[in-house]
Amino acid sequence: MDRLVHLSAFSLFAPAPHTPLSWIYPREKISHLWCEPEYWERVARTLERGGFDMLFFADGLHGGATRDQVRYAIQFPSHDPVALVTYLSGIVKRLGFAVTMSTTFYPPFLLARTLATLDHLTRGRIGWNIVSSTSDSEAQNFGLDTIPEHDRRYDLADEYMEVCHALWNSWEDDALVMDMEGQVFADPDKVHRLDFEGKWYRVRGPFTVAPSPGRRPLLFQAGQSERGKSFAARHAEAVFSAARGTAQMRAFVDDLGARFERAGKDPARVPIYWAGQPLVAESASEARDRYAEIRERIPLEASLAQMSMHWNVDCSALDLDRPVADLVVPGTRGLFEMYQKRNPDTTLREIAKTYLTGSEKNPLVGTASQVVDAMVHLLEEGGGNGFQISPLYYAPDYYRDLVDRLVPELRRRGIYRDGYRGTTLREHVAG
């Protein structure tokens, strides 16, 4: 392999970031709960020790809408990751961070201000995962009856990004004077009002945050639908995606690369991180046994609750054994299509068995050497730059296991950096 493998940690400020019931763990091993600072300090310090690019926080404003989401902690409860990142960025000094914030529910001035402030406080280590949200239950938390239609959400988001960029760029490079003798803090002629008048947004300005180290956060996008990929080609500086097998990976990379080229961007400069859940142990049999135990404890109802939340469809009310070829998904369409396009005859019951947990043939389960072999194969055959890794079990221990076992094997092969080569998130993802 002729390039370095990049690793990012995917989480939510929640009991179970991704895998249902990953909050279940032998009680004696838990020294701090997920909502306590010590838990996240251990995670962040471990990731920095392992040279991870970032701790990437997904977020949702819709959890707890059904009894099963509450019962099984399906991305619920979910606390504010922005507040957590503000805290953690003072604990570790090199690890990057990314937060998820919705263009549908945050006013653009407020979001741009929050992220620019975080870029200052982290000294350029902040990224923004741009989402437009997915469910009616989210909309109802903000006084709306339903969420806007899928493609219209992206239309709104396109204009939203125009506002954000205008705000971040409204101070000229030399506007900040700090002339103490002359009593001039900033040159008024170089701090500009926006007077933005769009189809959906009106913002006066000027921006109330001085230019941050990167002027804006690193922009992530994870859309897999046709409209989502068009949005990514226009706005993304890095991409987070999921696929089932190298054929889907390669198709996505080639499609997105062509879109970036049409947008005048170099695809090689836009890293792609693939969702992955490696499990590394001393022996292959130990890893497989542990992986099977984790998957077997997930009730069907828990998987259906997670699918329903992401897709904005009540899966529990549908025939679980009917092919999903004609199912209309208004929510996270890309995640549904990942299964539906591979096999239109698949059923909801079959999807639930592997939804965001991987199949029993997950290639990223085994010894460190076996998992690195699989990672190299996936990236060489499917394309992309690295992996967005979500924990299968108690996160502080899960990431410690990867840093102590997987990272040394990657470094031994010369395909993972020995240390950070820069100080900002942009430098991490590009290095």
C-alpha positions as CSV (number, residue, x, y, z in Angstrom):
1,M,0.0,0.0,0.0
2,D,1.5,3.4,-1.1
3,R,-0.3,5.7,1.3
4,L,-1.0,6.0,5.0
5,V,-4.2,4.6,6.7
6,H,-6.2,7.2,8.6
7,L,-8.2,6.4,11.7
8,S,-11.0,8.4,13.2
9,A,-13.2,7.5,16.2
10,F,-16.9,7.8,15.7
11,S,-19.2,8.3,18.7
12,L,-22.2,10.1,20.1
13,F,-22.5,11.7,23.5
14,A,-24.8,8.8,24.4
15,P,-24.7,5.4,26.1
16,A,-24.5,3.4,22.8
17,P,-23.0,5.5,19.9
18,H,-23.7,3.0,17.1
19,T,-24.0,-0.7,18.1
20,P,-27.3,-1.3,20.0
21,L,-26.6,-2.3,23.6
22,S,-22.9,-1.5,23.4
23,W,-23.5,0.1,26.9
24,I,-23.8,-3.5,28.3
25,Y,-20.5,-4.5,29.9
26,P,-19.4,-6.5,32.9
27,R,-20.2,-4.1,35.8
28,E,-16.8,-4.4,37.5
29,K,-15.0,-3.0,34.4
30,I,-17.0,0.3,34.5
31,S,-15.2,2.9,36.5
32,H,-17.1,5.9,35.0
33,L,-20.4,6.2,33.2
34,W,-20.7,7.6,29.7
35,C,-22.1,11.0,30.9
36,E,-19.1,11.7,33.2
37,P,-16.0,13.6,32.2
38,E,-13.6,10.9,33.2
39,Y,-15.1,8.5,30.7
40,W,-14.4,10.9,27.8
41,E,-11.0,11.9,29.1
42,R,-9.9,8.3,28.9
43,V,-11.2,8.0,25.4
44,A,-9.6,11.2,24.2
45,R,-6.2,10.5,25.8
46,T,-6.2,7.0,24.3
47,L,-7.0,8.3,20.8
48,E,-4.3,10.9,20.9
49,R,-1.8,8.3,22.1
50,G,-2.8,6.2,19.1
51,G,-2.5,9.1,16.6
52,F,-6.1,9.1,15.5
53,D,-7.1,12.0,13.3
54,M,-10.1,12.9,15.4
55,L,-12.9,12.1,17.8
56,F,-16.0,12.5,15.5
57,F,-19.3,13.1,17.2
58,A,-22.5,12.3,15.4
59,D,-25.6,13.7,17.0
60,G,-29.4,13.4,16.8
61,L,-32.3,15.4,18.1
62,H,-34.8,12.7,17.7
63,G,-34.0,9.9,20.2
64,G,-36.6,8.6,22.7
65,A,-39.6,8.9,20.3
66,T,-40.6,5.3,20.8
67,R,-40.6,3.0,23.8
68,D,-37.9,0.7,22.3
69,Q,-35.6,3.6,21.7
70,V,-35.8,4.5,25.4
71,R,-35.7,0.9,26.6
72,Y,-32.6,-0.1,24.7
73,A,-30.9,3.3,24.6
74,I,-31.0,3.6,20.9
75,Q,-28.9,6.8,20.5
76,F,-30.8,8.1,23.5
77,P,-30.3,9.9,25.7
78,S,-28.0,12.2,23.7
79,H,-26.2,15.1,25.3
80,D,-24.7,18.1,23.5
81,P,-21.3,17.1,21.9
82,V,-20.4,20.8,21.4
83,A,-20.1,21.3,25.1
84,L,-18.1,18.1,25.5
85,V,-15.7,19.0,22.8
86,T,-15.1,22.4,24.4
87,Y,-14.1,20.6,27.6
88,L,-12.0,17.8,25.9
89,S,-10.0,20.2,23.7
90,G,-8.3,21.5,26.8
91,I,-7.5,17.9,28.0
92,V,-5.7,16.8,24.8
93,K,-3.6,19.1,22.6
94,R,-3.3,17.3,19.3
95,L,-6.3,15.2,18.7
96,G,-8.9,16.7,16.3
97,F,-12.6,16.9,16.9
98,A,-15.7,17.0,14.7
99,V,-19.3,17.8,15.7
100,T,-22.6,17.2,14.0
101,M,-24.9,20.2,13.7
102,S,-28.1,20.4,11.7
103,T,-28.8,23.0,9.0
104,T,-32.5,22.5,9.5
105,F,-32.7,23.5,13.1
106,Y,-29.7,25.8,14.0
107,P,-30.0,29.3,12.7
108,P,-26.9,29.8,10.4
109,F,-25.5,32.8,12.3
110,L,-25.6,30.8,15.6
111,L,-24.0,27.7,14.1
112,A,-21.3,29.7,12.3
113,R,-20.6,31.6,15.5
114,T,-20.4,28.4,17.6
115,L,-18.0,26.6,15.2
116,A,-15.8,29.6,14.7
117,T,-15.5,30.0,18.4
118,L,-14.6,26.3,18.7
119,D,-12.0,26.7,16.0
120,H,-10.3,29.4,18.2
121,L,-10.5,27.3,21.4
122,T,-9.1,24.2,19.7
123,R,-6.5,26.1,17.7
124,G,-7.8,24.8,14.4
125,R,-8.7,21.3,15.5
126,I,-12.5,21.4,14.8
127,G,-14.6,19.9,12.0
128,W,-18.3,20.2,11.2
129,N,-20.3,17.2,10.1
130,I,-23.0,18.9,8.0
131,V,-26.4,17.2,8.3
132,S,-29.9,18.3,7.4
133,S,-31.6,15.9,9.9
134,T,-33.9,13.1,9.0
135,S,-37.0,12.6,11.0
136,D,-40.3,14.1,11.9
137,S,-39.7,13.5,15.6
138,E,-36.7,15.9,15.4
139,A,-38.9,18.5,13.6
140,Q,-41.6,18.1,16.3
141,N,-39.0,19.0,19.0
142,F,-38.7,22.3,17.2
143,G,-42.3,23.2,16.8
144,L,-42.8,21.7,13.3
145,D,-45.2,18.9,12.3
146,T,-42.9,17.2,9.7
147,I,-39.4,17.6,8.5
148,P,-38.9,19.1,5.0
149,E,-38.8,16.6,2.1
150,H,-35.4,14.9,1.5
151,D,-34.2,16.9,-1.6
152,R,-35.6,20.2,-0.3
153,R,-33.6,19.8,2.9
154,Y,-30.5,19.8,0.7
155,D,-31.7,22.8,-1.3
156,L,-32.1,24.7,2.0
157,A,-28.6,23.5,3.1
158,D,-27.0,24.8,-0.1
159,E,-28.2,28.3,0.7
160,Y,-27.3,27.8,4.4
161,M,-23.7,27.1,3.4
162,E,-23.6,30.3,1.4
163,V,-24.5,32.2,4.5
164,C,-21.9,30.4,6.7
165,H,-19.1,31.1,4.2
166,A,-20.1,34.7,3.9
167,L,-20.0,35.1,7.7
168,W,-16.6,33.3,8.0
169,N,-15.2,35.5,5.2
170,S,-16.7,38.8,6.3
171,W,-13.5,40.0,8.0
172,E,-10.6,40.8,5.7
173,D,-7.2,39.1,6.5
174,D,-5.7,42.3,8.0
175,A,-8.9,43.6,9.6
176,L,-7.6,42.8,13.2
177,V,-5.2,45.7,13.9
178,M,-4.7,45.6,17.7
179,D,-3.0,49.0,17.7
180,M,-2.8,49.8,21.4
181,E,-1.1,53.2,21.0
182,G,-3.5,54.3,18.2
183,Q,-6.5,52.7,20.1
184,V,-7.7,50.8,17.1
185,F,-8.7,47.2,17.7
186,A,-10.1,46.4,14.2
187,D,-10.4,48.4,11.0
188,P,-14.1,49.2,10.5
189,D,-13.6,49.4,6.8
190,K,-12.4,45.7,6.7
191,V,-15.2,44.2,8.8
192,H,-18.2,43.9,6.5
193,R,-21.9,43.5,6.9
194,L,-23.4,40.7,4.8
195,D,-26.9,42.0,4.1
196,F,-27.6,38.5,2.8
197,E,-31.0,38.1,1.1
198,G,-31.6,34.6,-0.1
199,K,-34.7,32.5,-0.9
200,W,-34.9,31.2,2.6
201,Y,-32.4,33.1,4.8
202,R,-31.8,36.8,5.7
203,V,-28.7,37.6,7.6
204,R,-27.4,41.2,8.2
205,G,-24.0,40.7,9.9
206,P,-21.3,41.7,10.6
207,F,-20.0,38.4,12.0
208,T,-19.2,38.7,15.7
209,V,-16.2,36.3,15.8
210,A,-12.8,37.4,14.6
211,P,-11.2,35.1,12.0
212,S,-10.2,31.7,13.5
213,P,-7.1,29.7,12.7
214,G,-8.8,28.0,9.7
215,R,-11.5,30.7,9.2
216,R,-14.0,27.8,9.1
217,P,-14.2,24.3,10.5
218,L,-13.1,21.4,8.3
219,L,-16.3,20.5,6.4
220,F,-17.5,16.8,6.6
221,Q,-20.4,15.3,4.7
222,A,-21.9,11.9,4.8
223,G,-24.7,11.9,2.3
224,Q,-25.0,8.8,0.2
225,S,-28.2,9.6,-1.8
226,E,-27.9,11.2,-5.2
227,R,-28.8,14.6,-3.8
228,G,-26.4,14.0,-0.8
229,K,-23.5,13.2,-3.1
230,S,-24.2,16.4,-5.1
231,F,-24.1,18.4,-1.9
232,A,-20.9,16.7,-0.9
233,A,-19.2,17.5,-4.2
234,R,-20.1,21.2,-3.7
235,H,-19.2,21.6,-0.1
236,A,-17.3,18.8,1.5
237,E,-13.6,18.8,2.4
238,A,-13.8,15.2,3.8
239,V,-16.4,12.5,3.5
240,F,-17.6,9.8,5.9
241,S,-19.4,6.9,4.2
242,A,-20.6,3.3,4.6
243,A,-20.6,0.4,2.1
244,R,-21.1,-3.3,2.1
245,G,-18.1,-4.7,0.2
246,T,-15.4,-3.4,-2.1
247,A,-17.7,-3.2,-5.1
248,Q,-20.0,-0.7,-3.3
249,M,-16.9,1.2,-2.0
250,R,-15.3,1.5,-5.5
251,A,-18.6,2.6,-7.1
252,F,-19.0,5.3,-4.4
253,V,-15.4,6.5,-4.8
254,D,-15.6,6.7,-8.6
255,D,-19.0,8.4,-8.5
256,L,-18.0,11.0,-5.9
257,G,-14.6,11.5,-7.6
258,A,-16.3,12.4,-10.9
259,R,-18.6,14.8,-9.1
260,F,-15.7,16.5,-7.4
261,E,-13.9,16.9,-10.8
262,R,-17.0,18.4,-12.3
263,A,-17.1,20.8,-9.4
264,G,-13.4,21.8,-10.1
265,K,-12.0,19.9,-7.1
266,D,-9.2,17.4,-6.9
267,P,-10.7,14.1,-5.6
268,A,-7.3,13.1,-4.2
269,R,-7.5,16.0,-1.8
270,V,-10.9,14.9,-0.3
271,P,-10.3,12.0,2.1
272,I,-13.0,9.3,2.5
273,Y,-13.4,7.5,5.8
274,W,-15.3,4.2,5.8
275,A,-17.5,3.1,8.7
276,G,-15.9,0.2,10.4
277,Q,-16.0,-1.8,13.6
278,P,-12.8,-3.8,14.1
279,L,-12.5,-6.2,16.9
280,V,-8.9,-7.3,17.7
281,A,-7.9,-10.1,20.1
282,E,-4.9,-12.3,20.7
283,S,-6.4,-15.1,18.6
284,A,-8.9,-15.2,15.7
285,S,-11.2,-17.5,17.6
286,E,-11.3,-15.2,20.7
287,A,-12.2,-12.3,18.5
288,R,-14.9,-14.2,16.6
289,D,-16.4,-15.5,19.8
290,R,-16.5,-12.1,21.4
291,Y,-18.0,-10.5,18.2
292,A,-20.7,-13.2,18.0
293,E,-21.6,-12.6,21.7
294,I,-22.0,-8.9,21.0
295,R,-24.2,-9.4,18.0
296,E,-26.3,-12.1,19.5
297,R,-27.4,-10.0,22.5
298,I,-29.1,-7.4,20.2
299,P,-32.9,-7.9,20.2
300,L,-34.7,-7.6,16.9
301,E,-36.8,-4.7,18.4
302,A,-33.6,-2.7,19.1
303,S,-32.4,-3.0,15.5
304,L,-35.8,-2.1,14.2
305,A,-36.0,1.0,16.5
306,Q,-32.6,2.2,15.1
307,M,-33.7,1.6,11.5
308,S,-37.0,3.5,12.2
309,M,-35.2,6.4,13.7
310,H,-32.7,6.8,10.8
311,W,-35.2,6.1,8.0
312,N,-38.1,8.1,9.4
313,V,-40.3,5.0,8.9
314,D,-42.0,2.9,11.6
315,C,-40.4,-0.4,10.6
316,S,-42.2,-2.2,13.5
317,A,-45.5,-1.6,11.7
318,L,-44.4,-3.2,8.4
319,D,-44.2,-6.8,7.2
320,L,-40.7,-7.8,8.2
321,D,-40.5,-10.6,5.7
322,R,-41.6,-8.6,2.6
323,P,-38.8,-7.5,0.2
324,V,-38.0,-3.8,0.6
325,A,-37.6,-3.1,-3.1
326,D,-40.5,-0.6,-3.1
327,L,-40.1,0.8,0.4
328,V,-40.0,4.6,0.4
329,V,-37.5,6.1,2.9
330,P,-37.8,9.8,3.5
331,G,-35.0,9.9,6.2
332,T,-31.4,8.7,5.8
333,R,-31.9,7.3,2.3
334,G,-28.3,6.4,1.7
335,L,-28.1,3.9,4.6
336,F,-31.2,2.1,3.3
337,E,-30.0,2.0,-0.3
338,M,-26.7,0.5,0.9
339,Y,-28.8,-2.7,1.6
340,Q,-31.5,-2.3,-1.0
341,K,-29.2,-1.8,-4.0
342,R,-27.1,-4.8,-3.1
343,N,-30.2,-7.1,-2.9
344,P,-33.7,-5.7,-3.7
345,D,-35.2,-8.9,-2.4
346,T,-33.8,-8.4,1.1
347,T,-36.3,-8.0,3.9
348,L,-36.5,-5.8,6.9
349,R,-35.8,-8.8,9.1
350,E,-32.6,-9.6,7.2
351,I,-31.4,-6.0,7.3
352,A,-32.1,-5.8,11.0
353,K,-29.7,-8.7,11.6
354,T,-26.7,-6.7,10.4
355,Y,-27.9,-3.1,10.5
356,L,-24.9,-1.0,11.4
357,T,-23.3,-3.9,13.3
358,G,-21.8,-5.9,10.4
359,S,-22.4,-9.4,9.3
360,E,-21.0,-12.5,10.9
361,K,-18.3,-12.4,8.2
362,N,-17.0,-9.0,9.2
363,P,-13.4,-9.0,7.8
364,L,-12.3,-6.6,10.5
365,V,-12.5,-9.2,13.3
366,G,-9.4,-11.3,14.2
367,T,-5.8,-10.8,15.2
368,A,-4.1,-7.5,14.6
369,S,-2.3,-8.9,11.6
370,Q,-5.6,-10.3,10.1
371,V,-7.4,-7.0,10.7
372,V,-4.7,-4.9,9.1
373,D,-4.6,-7.3,6.1
374,A,-8.4,-6.7,5.7
375,M,-8.0,-2.9,6.0
376,V,-5.4,-2.9,3.4
377,H,-7.5,-5.1,1.1
378,L,-10.5,-2.9,1.5
379,L,-8.7,0.4,0.8
380,E,-6.7,-1.1,-2.2
381,E,-9.7,-2.7,-3.8
382,G,-12.5,-0.2,-2.7
383,G,-10.6,3.0,-2.5
384,G,-10.7,5.6,0.3
385,N,-8.3,6.8,2.9
386,G,-9.2,5.2,6.2
387,F,-11.8,4.2,8.7
388,Q,-14.3,5.8,10.9
389,I,-14.4,3.4,13.9
390,S,-17.4,3.1,16.2
391,P,-17.1,1.1,19.5
392,L,-18.6,-2.4,19.8
393,Y,-18.3,-2.3,23.6
394,Y,-17.4,0.1,26.5
395,A,-15.6,2.8,24.6
396,P,-12.6,3.5,26.8
397,D,-11.6,-0.1,26.7
398,Y,-12.5,-0.6,23.1
399,Y,-10.3,2.2,21.8
400,R,-7.5,1.2,24.2
401,D,-7.5,-2.3,22.7
402,L,-7.2,-0.8,19.2
403,V,-4.4,1.5,20.2
404,D,-2.5,-1.2,22.0
405,R,-3.0,-3.9,19.4
406,L,-4.0,-2.6,16.0
407,V,-2.0,0.6,15.8
408,P,1.4,-1.1,16.5
409,E,0.8,-3.5,13.6
410,L,-0.2,-0.6,11.3
411,R,3.0,1.2,12.3
412,R,5.1,-1.9,11.9
413,R,4.1,-2.1,8.3
414,G,4.8,1.5,7.7
415,I,1.3,2.5,6.8
416,Y,0.4,4.6,9.8
417,R,2.1,7.7,11.1
418,D,4.3,7.5,14.2
419,G,3.0,10.8,15.4
420,Y,1.1,14.0,14.4
421,R,2.8,16.0,11.7
422,G,0.9,19.1,12.3
423,T,-1.3,20.8,14.8
424,T,-4.7,21.3,13.0
425,L,-7.4,18.9,11.9
426,R,-6.8,19.8,8.3
427,E,-3.1,18.8,8.7
428,H,-4.2,15.5,10.4
429,V,-6.5,14.4,7.6
430,A,-4.1,15.5,4.8
431,G,-1.0,14.0,6.4
